[in-house]
Amino acid sequence: MVWQMEERLVTPFQEFRLWLRRAPGPERAAAGVAAVLALAVLVWELVPTTQPSSTGGYPTSLGVTSSSGNSASSAGATAGGAGGGTAPPSGAGAVPPGSAGAVGSTRGSTGGLARGPALGATAPNQQAASRCSSPSGGGKGVTSTEIKIAIILVDINVAGSSSANGVFHVASTSQQKAYYNAVLDDVNSSGGVACRKLAAQFFSANPADSSNLQQTCLDIVQAGSFAVLDPGAYAQSTLMSCYAQNQIAYFGGYLLPDSLRKRFYPYLFEFNTFDRIYHDTVFGLKSRGFFDPANGFRKLGFLYESCFPDVVAKELDWLRQVGISGSQLVTYDDGCPSTFPSPSDDQQAVLKFQQAGVTHITDLGLIGNIGNFTNIAQRQGYHPKYGLPDDELVPGTYGSTHPDYQQLNGAIAITNNRDGENTTPGARPTAGTARCDAILAKHGLAPTYKQPDAAGNACDHVWMFVAAVSHAPALRPDALAAGLQSAGSVEWGYPQAPTSFTGAGVTTGGQFYRTLQFTTACNCWRVIDPTFRPSKY
């Protein structure tokens, strides 16, 4: 909005110059000095230190400028105010009014929309937010000019083989690094965050090797990092607690057991929790009539891994709450394998469900072996209906170990993110998605819809961290949770959904969900209900 303020100053300034040339000498001398002083004060007070965003919307600054006083537009756009992200949007490309995705608007206490601050400015004090300000204090990894962060690159290796990232539709480590470098360059070239640049050090980690995960944590601790950003190396592990134990803020890019998050609060951050996605799946399926006898339902097969037994216990309780228990529920425990359940387990599960007359199936934690299960079921001539959680199931559908597509035809998935949007006709990129695409384009990278999820997640990941730092009451890892809650909402782009961090103790997203369906017309998932509904978890 700099151009708007400059436009308001043009006409009076020209009139002043005309008067200065034609007015009597004594009058010009006295009034001229006064006018110059008044103009200086006016410019100081009114001209903001942000520039219009590259997406054509309002400025995207978090109120950060360089130490030299140049204007800056920082990554991590957020919208302040306690109500951000609390109203579910409609439309495949929509975000809640009042969230950061509603460009240039904030939700006031009356619930109405008002033209508001930039995508990163806080509504209560826009003027203060428009200047570089640093929280008090300084933790490990923080200097007067930079914040040192560690970024983990997921490098899946099974039984000493070469990288298996492609098998799971995971971007290569070089691609991951390119995505993060693009977003970090955008942040730093815009002035950084908290008057400092982000200095990143990259570490590779293997999700299939717990000793490697533990050593990676020790290496990052030794490196003196302020925080760590992990796109998913610790996805099936509780070892991210190592960072919390060493007072390093951990920002994950996948799912987190809620019990672990609470135990190590305020150090663990994540896109979502296992608990929320499985809760929303049970109740989302219920609302769509998945368990209705009129839709052919007789028995539910529940296939699960017991790596997080507390989450399993919760899901069994949620199923009871929607009326599924006793003889209607048939379970199969695949244990907690380090990589995949054995093929014999999948065969036994298919046989058990088939013989028990199971008509519908849901699962917990089986992204890795849903391919084996459906392929075996197809060979056995067993065709149940699937209602599944999108615990990264959707991206995994397109890997080399993909499920049998005939088995999945018509399957329903409940998602807390924007998966399926890129393959849904008529879906439009949100403002956050467009902003991330613009950042990637500057580095010669394809837009998020045409990339593995890691591309968009890199934007969302960094923006979440920047929002937490920018609004933190102190520049310490244990103050970032308060900073994120103060931010209220972070405008994430594809593949992440709208957010609301305003609740007490909130350090994860996932506050809204919607429904997808698989179709063999494209061998893909599509959004069939574009409305993001508020999670009741």
PAZAPA-538138 format. One record per residue (C-alpha): x, y, z; chain; residue in one letter. Coordinates in pm, whole numbers. Layout:
<recs>
[[X Y Z] A A]
...
</recs>
This chain:
<recs>
[[0 0 0] A M]
[[300 233 -27] A V]
[[171 360 -359] A W]
[[-162 460 -201] A Q]
[[4 675 62] A M]
[[238 835 -187] A E]
[[-59 922 -407] A E]
[[-226 1108 -121] A R]
[[89 1324 -76] A L]
[[143 1423 -440] A V]
[[-113 1705 -483] A T]
[[-38 1894 -157] A P]
[[332 1872 -231] A F]
[[291 2024 -575] A Q]
[[76 2304 -430] A E]
[[344 2375 -171] A F]
[[609 2406 -442] A R]
[[389 2647 -640] A L]
[[324 2862 -332] A W]
[[696 2859 -244] A L]
[[783 3012 -583] A R]
[[511 3288 -580] A R]
[[443 3387 -215] A A]
[[607 3695 -52] A P]
[[960 3636 77] A G]
[[903 3669 457] A P]
[[596 3448 441] A E]
[[785 3183 245] A R]
[[1075 3185 492] A A]
[[861 3130 803] A A]
[[594 2900 664] A A]
[[837 2707 449] A G]
[[1040 2588 748] A V]
[[725 2485 932] A A]
[[591 2299 629] A A]
[[915 2107 576] A V]
[[920 1998 942] A L]
[[556 1892 928] A A]
[[614 1699 607] A L]
[[910 1516 761] A A]
[[699 1407 1058] A V]
[[415 1303 829] A L]
[[641 1083 614] A V]
[[797 924 924] A W]
[[457 834 1068] A E]
[[268 726 757] A L]
[[500 559 510] A V]
[[513 187 592] A P]
[[822 -28 555] A T]
[[651 -291 341] A T]
[[608 -330 -33] A Q]
[[305 -462 -221] A P]
[[313 -841 -245] A S]
[[423 -1011 -562] A S]
[[86 -1189 -577] A T]
[[-100 -862 -619] A G]
[[-259 -866 -277] A G]
[[-176 -674 36] A Y]
[[184 -660 162] A P]
[[312 -991 298] A T]
[[544 -854 563] A S]
[[576 -983 916] A L]
[[691 -640 1023] A G]
[[1059 -713 960] A V]
[[1310 -471 807] A T]
[[1681 -488 762] A S]
[[1913 -316 1005] A S]
[[1981 -43 749] A S]
[[1614 54 750] A G]
[[1530 -75 402] A N]
[[1179 -210 353] A S]
[[1121 -585 386] A A]
[[848 -834 305] A S]
[[912 -1144 513] A S]
[[804 -1502 456] A A]
[[559 -1662 694] A G]
[[255 -1450 628] A A]
[[11 -1454 917] A T]
[[-292 -1264 1027] A A]
[[-316 -1149 1383] A G]
[[-623 -1140 1597] A G]
[[-782 -1402 1815] A A]
[[-1040 -1506 1558] A G]
[[-814 -1602 1268] A G]
[[-901 -1928 1100] A G]
[[-1200 -2015 1316] A T]
[[-1468 -2007 1046] A A]
[[-1462 -2299 797] A P]
[[-1445 -2188 433] A P]
[[-1620 -2328 132] A S]
[[-1488 -2392 -215] A G]
[[-1186 -2598 -315] A A]
[[-964 -2294 -311] A G]
[[-1118 -2108 -20] A A]
[[-988 -2027 324] A V]
[[-1174 -1908 634] A P]
[[-1271 -1540 638] A P]
[[-1050 -1367 886] A G]
[[-767 -1618 846] A S]
[[-445 -1516 678] A A]
[[-580 -1668 359] A G]
[[-847 -1399 338] A A]
[[-611 -1146 185] A V]
[[-632 -801 337] A G]
[[-904 -888 587] A S]
[[-919 -956 957] A T]
[[-1206 -1072 1171] A R]
[[-1299 -837 1448] A G]
[[-1475 -911 1774] A S]
[[-1813 -870 1605] A T]
[[-1730 -1143 1356] A G]
[[-1757 -911 1055] A G]
[[-1489 -855 794] A L]
[[-1295 -533 783] A A]
[[-1016 -414 560] A R]
[[-718 -495 769] A G]
[[-343 -516 783] A P]
[[-104 -697 558] A A]
[[-80 -1073 554] A L]
[[177 -1066 829] A G]
[[93 -759 1030] A A]
[[-79 -787 1365] A T]
[[-409 -602 1379] A A]
[[-374 -448 1729] A P]
[[-57 -259 1641] A N]
[[-5 -231 1268] A Q]
[[232 63 1297] A Q]
[[465 -120 1538] A A]
[[450 -436 1325] A A]
[[563 -244 1017] A S]
[[907 -182 1163] A R]
[[1183 -429 1241] A C]
[[1153 -533 1603] A S]
[[1333 -810 1784] A S]
[[1196 -1004 2081] A P]
[[1398 -972 2398] A S]
[[1656 -1231 2491] A G]
[[1848 -1467 2269] A G]
[[1876 -1845 2288] A G]
[[2136 -2086 2162] A K]
[[2202 -2037 1792] A G]
[[2101 -1669 1797] A V]
[[2339 -1380 1728] A T]
[[2274 -1015 1657] A S]
[[2261 -1089 1283] A T]
[[2133 -1445 1237] A E]
[[1925 -1734 1370] A I]
[[2085 -2072 1316] A K]
[[1842 -2347 1216] A I]
[[1886 -2710 1114] A A]
[[1685 -2853 824] A I]
[[1654 -3229 789] A I]
[[1643 -3392 445] A L]
[[1446 -3717 437] A V]
[[1661 -3994 289] A D]
[[1481 -4329 308] A I]
[[1716 -4625 303] A N]
[[1592 -4978 375] A V]
[[1840 -5255 462] A A]
[[2138 -5052 341] A G]
[[1996 -4995 -8] A S]
[[2027 -4672 -199] A S]
[[1771 -4399 -141] A S]
[[1415 -4529 -170] A A]
[[1247 -4186 -168] A N]
[[1092 -4240 -510] A G]
[[921 -4559 -392] A V]
[[717 -4354 -146] A F]
[[660 -4054 -375] A H]
[[901 -3852 -157] A V]
[[1116 -3585 -323] A A]
[[1487 -3653 -352] A S]
[[1717 -3492 -98] A T]
[[1846 -3251 -365] A S]
[[1488 -3148 -449] A Q]
[[1403 -3098 -82] A Q]
[[1710 -2880 -36] A K]
[[1620 -2672 -342] A A]
[[1267 -2609 -207] A Y]
[[1391 -2493 133] A Y]
[[1668 -2279 -14] A N]
[[1412 -2102 -233] A A]
[[1191 -2015 66] A V]
[[1485 -1917 287] A L]
[[1616 -1691 12] A D]
[[1276 -1520 -1] A D]
[[1279 -1465 376] A V]
[[1637 -1340 392] A N]
[[1620 -1120 83] A S]
[[1318 -952 242] A S]
[[1506 -866 560] A G]
[[1490 -1192 753] A G]
[[1297 -1237 1074] A V]
[[1334 -1062 1409] A A]
[[1598 -835 1247] A C]
[[1810 -1140 1161] A R]
[[1877 -1367 867] A K]
[[1804 -1740 884] A L]
[[2124 -1944 856] A A]
[[2039 -2304 765] A A]
[[2251 -2616 798] A Q]
[[2122 -2932 626] A F]
[[2131 -3284 771] A F]
[[2015 -3609 607] A S]
[[1819 -3860 815] A A]
[[1678 -4205 745] A N]
[[1326 -4270 881] A P]
[[1387 -4647 866] A A]
[[1688 -4635 1101] A D]
[[1626 -4534 1463] A S]
[[1996 -4521 1546] A S]
[[2046 -4280 1256] A N]
[[1760 -4062 1383] A L]
[[1912 -4052 1730] A Q]
[[2256 -3964 1592] A Q]
[[2108 -3692 1371] A T]
[[1956 -3530 1679] A C]
[[2290 -3541 1861] A L]
[[2463 -3388 1558] A D]
[[2211 -3104 1546] A I]
[[2247 -3043 1919] A V]
[[2624 -3030 1875] A Q]
[[2583 -2781 1589] A A]
[[2418 -2536 1829] A G]
[[2091 -2493 1639] A S]
[[1808 -2273 1767] A F]
[[1542 -2487 1598] A A]
[[1507 -2780 1360] A V]
[[1271 -2817 1062] A L]
[[1194 -3179 969] A D]
[[972 -3258 668] A P]
[[911 -3614 789] A G]
[[1220 -3810 891] A A]
[[1076 -3871 1241] A Y]
[[727 -3946 1104] A A]
[[693 -4292 1262] A Q]
[[916 -4234 1562] A S]
[[901 -4073 1904] A T]
[[1270 -3979 1886] A L]
[[1191 -3618 1802] A M]
[[1163 -3589 2182] A S]
[[1545 -3576 2176] A C]
[[1520 -3218 2050] A Y]
[[1277 -3117 2321] A A]
[[1499 -3272 2585] A Q]
[[1782 -3056 2456] A N]
[[1559 -2746 2447] A Q]
[[1558 -2715 2069] A I]
[[1229 -2623 1903] A A]
[[1126 -2905 1666] A Y]
[[901 -2816 1370] A F]
[[782 -3138 1205] A G]
[[624 -3163 862] A G]
[[398 -3461 918] A Y]
[[197 -3593 1215] A L]
[[271 -3610 1586] A L]
[[115 -3815 1867] A P]
[[-75 -3562 2078] A D]
[[40 -3727 2402] A S]
[[403 -3665 2302] A L]
[[329 -3306 2202] A R]
[[171 -3235 2540] A K]
[[445 -3411 2733] A R]
[[718 -3201 2575] A F]
[[527 -2875 2538] A Y]
[[629 -2610 2429] A P]
[[904 -2757 2210] A Y]
[[720 -2975 1955] A L]
[[537 -2828 1653] A F]
[[374 -3011 1363] A E]
[[134 -2975 1070] A F]
[[-114 -3204 1249] A N]
[[-148 -3484 1505] A T]
[[-222 -3852 1453] A F]
[[-505 -3818 1705] A D]
[[-685 -3546 1514] A R]
[[-672 -3705 1168] A I]
[[-796 -4043 1297] A Y]
[[-1066 -3876 1507] A H]
[[-1184 -3668 1212] A D]
[[-1179 -3977 988] A T]
[[-1415 -4174 1214] A V]
[[-1663 -3891 1259] A F]
[[-1625 -3767 901] A G]
[[-1707 -4115 768] A L]
[[-2004 -4132 1003] A K]
[[-2141 -3801 872] A S]
[[-2119 -3932 513] A R]
[[-2316 -4250 592] A G]
[[-2017 -4480 551] A F]
[[-2142 -4698 838] A F]
[[-2504 -4696 721] A D]
[[-2661 -5041 650] A P]
[[-2847 -4873 363] A A]
[[-2505 -4832 198] A N]
[[-2425 -5201 237] A G]
[[-2247 -5178 571] A F]
[[-2245 -5490 788] A R]
[[-1903 -5514 949] A K]
[[-1597 -5288 976] A L]
[[-1244 -5419 941] A G]
[[-996 -5209 1142] A F]
[[-638 -5265 1024] A L]
[[-377 -5093 1238] A Y]
[[-18 -5066 1355] A E]
[[32 -5050 1731] A S]
[[332 -4813 1734] A C]
[[120 -4559 1924] A F]
[[-110 -4772 2144] A P]
[[-276 -4470 2306] A D]
[[-395 -4351 1963] A V]
[[-525 -4701 1881] A V]
[[-719 -4705 2209] A A]
[[-868 -4365 2125] A K]
[[-981 -4477 1780] A E]
[[-1150 -4788 1921] A L]
[[-1337 -4557 2159] A D]
[[-1434 -4320 1875] A W]
[[-1567 -4616 1675] A L]
[[-1779 -4715 1973] A R]
[[-1911 -4359 1991] A Q]
[[-2038 -4383 1630] A V]
[[-2198 -4721 1703] A G]
[[-1930 -4964 1579] A I]
[[-1843 -5229 1839] A S]
[[-1889 -5594 1929] A G]
[[-1955 -5823 1634] A S]
[[-1963 -5527 1394] A Q]
[[-1590 -5464 1448] A L]
[[-1313 -5698 1330] A V]
[[-956 -5590 1408] A T]
[[-612 -5692 1287] A Y]
[[-291 -5572 1456] A D]
[[12 -5549 1226] A D]
[[240 -5476 1523] A G]
[[499 -5201 1496] A C]
[[743 -5298 1219] A P]
[[1046 -5081 1150] A S]
[[951 -5056 782] A T]
[[651 -5256 649] A F]
[[437 -5535 791] A P]
[[537 -5869 644] A S]
[[343 -5994 340] A P]
[[219 -6283 553] A S]
[[55 -6032 789] A D]
[[-125 -5870 499] A D]
[[-240 -6209 373] A Q]
[[-369 -6301 719] A Q]
[[-551 -5969 751] A A]
[[-722 -6010 413] A V]
[[-820 -6368 496] A L]
[[-955 -6275 841] A K]
[[-1167 -5989 707] A F]
[[-1294 -6190 413] A Q]
[[-1396 -6489 625] A Q]
[[-1559 -6264 888] A A]
[[-1780 -6097 627] A G]
[[-1620 -5752 661] A V]
[[-1780 -5513 411] A T]
[[-1600 -5187 497] A H]
[[-1240 -5117 600] A I]
[[-1055 -4836 774] A T]
[[-700 -4824 901] A D]
[[-454 -4652 1134] A L]
[[-90 -4595 1039] A G]
[[-75 -4814 729] A L]
[[37 -4571 462] A I]
[[330 -4800 380] A G]
[[143 -5126 323] A N]
[[-201 -5029 195] A I]
[[-54 -5119 -144] A G]
[[24 -5478 -37] A N]
[[-312 -5519 133] A F]
[[-519 -5402 -164] A T]
[[-315 -5600 -416] A N]
[[-361 -5919 -212] A I]
[[-733 -5846 -168] A A]
[[-770 -5797 -543] A Q]
[[-601 -6132 -616] A R]
[[-829 -6298 -361] A Q]
[[-1139 -6154 -524] A G]
[[-1224 -5963 -207] A Y]
[[-1377 -5618 -266] A H]
[[-1457 -5423 53] A P]
[[-1533 -5050 63] A K]
[[-1256 -4829 200] A Y]
[[-1289 -4525 427] A G]
[[-938 -4406 504] A L]
[[-748 -4132 689] A P]
[[-519 -3912 481] A D]
[[-217 -3966 703] A D]
[[-5 -3903 390] A E]
[[-207 -4179 224] A L]
[[-292 -3963 -77] A V]
[[68 -3877 -182] A P]
[[165 -4241 -121] A G]
[[-108 -4352 -362] A T]
[[109 -4236 -650] A Y]
[[438 -4402 -551] A G]
[[577 -4721 -705] A S]
[[420 -4924 -421] A T]
[[76 -4778 -495] A H]
[[-246 -4961 -401] A P]
[[-452 -5158 -648] A D]
[[-656 -4886 -813] A Y]
[[-959 -5108 -883] A Q]
[[-975 -5186 -510] A Q]
[[-971 -4817 -424] A L]
[[-1225 -4707 -684] A N]
[[-1491 -4513 -494] A G]
[[-1290 -4511 -169] A A]
[[-1344 -4218 67] A I]
[[-1061 -4035 245] A A]
[[-1083 -3771 514] A I]
[[-807 -3512 493] A T]
[[-692 -3223 713] A N]
[[-499 -3070 424] A N]
[[-538 -2980 56] A R]
[[-442 -3318 -92] A D]
[[-651 -3395 -400] A G]
[[-690 -3027 -485] A E]
[[-429 -3050 -761] A N]
[[-622 -3327 -938] A T]
[[-970 -3181 -891] A T]
[[-1114 -3003 -1197] A P]
[[-1200 -2641 -1121] A G]
[[-990 -2613 -806] A A]
[[-799 -2285 -786] A R]
[[-476 -2213 -600] A P]
[[-525 -2009 -283] A T]
[[-331 -1690 -211] A A]
[[-81 -1889 -5] A G]
[[-35 -2142 -284] A T]
[[16 -1865 -541] A A]
[[271 -1700 -315] A R]
[[467 -2022 -273] A C]
[[451 -2084 -650] A D]
[[597 -1738 -712] A A]
[[886 -1812 -474] A I]
[[958 -2145 -644] A L]
[[937 -1987 -989] A A]
[[1216 -1742 -901] A K]
[[1441 -2045 -860] A H]
[[1328 -2221 -1175] A G]
[[1108 -2469 -988] A L]
[[766 -2589 -1103] A A]
[[452 -2481 -911] A P]
[[332 -2678 -612] A T]
[[50 -2856 -798] A Y]
[[312 -3013 -1026] A K]
[[564 -3106 -756] A Q]
[[581 -3365 -479] A P]
[[419 -3234 -161] A D]
[[760 -3141 -23] A A]
[[765 -2826 -240] A A]
[[459 -2665 -84] A G]
[[542 -2804 257] A N]
[[876 -2622 252] A A]
[[689 -2291 219] A C]
[[438 -2382 490] A D]
[[710 -2514 718] A H]
[[926 -2204 703] A V]
[[626 -1969 728] A W]
[[508 -2148 1043] A M]
[[851 -2104 1201] A F]
[[878 -1739 1093] A V]
[[532 -1663 1233] A A]
[[626 -1817 1568] A A]
[[952 -1622 1589] A V]
[[797 -1294 1473] A S]
[[526 -1298 1740] A H]
[[726 -1460 2022] A A]
[[754 -1262 2347] A P]
[[1120 -1364 2369] A A]
[[1376 -1500 2126] A L]
[[1399 -1840 2295] A R]
[[1283 -2188 2182] A P]
[[1044 -2216 2476] A D]
[[872 -1890 2373] A A]
[[785 -1993 2016] A L]
[[460 -2167 2114] A A]
[[332 -1840 2259] A A]
[[445 -1668 1939] A G]
[[250 -1906 1717] A L]
[[-61 -1869 1930] A Q]
[[-24 -1492 1915] A S]
[[0 -1512 1535] A A]
[[-346 -1669 1541] A G]
[[-325 -1823 1195] A S]
[[-63 -1888 929] A V]
[[-156 -1862 565] A E]
[[-45 -2198 437] A W]
[[-60 -2292 72] A G]
[[-100 -2631 -94] A Y]
[[-81 -2897 43] A P]
[[-166 -2762 390] A Q]
[[-510 -2642 496] A A]
[[-641 -2339 691] A P]
[[-520 -2310 1050] A T]
[[-620 -2168 1384] A S]
[[-353 -2156 1653] A F]
[[-547 -1939 1895] A T]
[[-633 -2215 2144] A G]
[[-437 -2259 2466] A A]
[[-134 -2481 2413] A G]
[[-187 -2522 2036] A V]
[[131 -2601 1841] A T]
[[-13 -2796 1544] A T]
[[-245 -2735 1251] A G]
[[-524 -2961 1130] A G]
[[-819 -2762 1266] A Q]
[[-1030 -2825 952] A F]
[[-1104 -3128 735] A Y]
[[-1281 -3219 413] A R]
[[-1356 -3525 199] A T]
[[-1185 -3688 -101] A L]
[[-1281 -3979 -322] A Q]
[[-1065 -4204 -539] A F]
[[-1162 -4258 -900] A T]
[[-1015 -4480 -1169] A T]
[[-1113 -4212 -1421] A A]
[[-775 -4056 -1341] A C]
[[-637 -4307 -1090] A N]
[[-633 -4019 -847] A C]
[[-807 -3860 -550] A W]
[[-1046 -3570 -600] A R]
[[-1215 -3328 -361] A V]
[[-1585 -3417 -351] A I]
[[-1680 -3184 -67] A D]
[[-1479 -2860 -92] A P]
[[-1599 -2725 242] A T]
[[-1339 -2730 517] A F]
[[-1533 -2832 827] A R]
[[-1408 -2753 1178] A P]
[[-1251 -3047 1357] A S]
[[-1424 -3137 1683] A K]
[[-1114 -3295 1832] A Y]
</recs>
